[in-house]
């Protein structure tokens, strides 16, 4: 993962900043966007993503709801991208929780 902005930046704060052509934005709720590799964009954009903000407001993750009644849970975008292998630590190397580039 590469650095681009802080974990709680919203779309307006990124406006006008140059992004590489291999980077795409996925819109989230609350005015946030997640950064993804262009190769992951199409399949990730087919889902509705939400911004999940922690209680202190310092971390924002891209998540989506999965499962049905009685089994519903949230799935993080970064875990979905990397496949969330059992026993592995999946997190953001640059500390930006909305930067979901590989």
Phi, psi and omega in degrees: 000146182243154183283140172197098178076179180264168186294339183248019180287142177256169183308316183301326182286341180264351184303133178086351178276135181289135175238146177297153182293345179270012180242135178234157177254136173252121180290140177240174174288170176063018177082007179272159173226150175251142177266134179222159174293147180302327181291338179264348190301309188302311182286328178289323181290348179282352178253157173270123183249147180238156173268122177254112183258133180290171187299329181272353179077014184264342180232138178231128178241149172274121183224161172219153179278137176227160179088175182243197181304125179088344180234010183296141176206169177262139178243124180284142180299318182295327177288323179295319181297315184270358176084354177047059179300141181303136177077007182256156175262116180245113179206186185262115183296329181267000178084353178271107187287352176256001176265099185253032174280148182293000000 
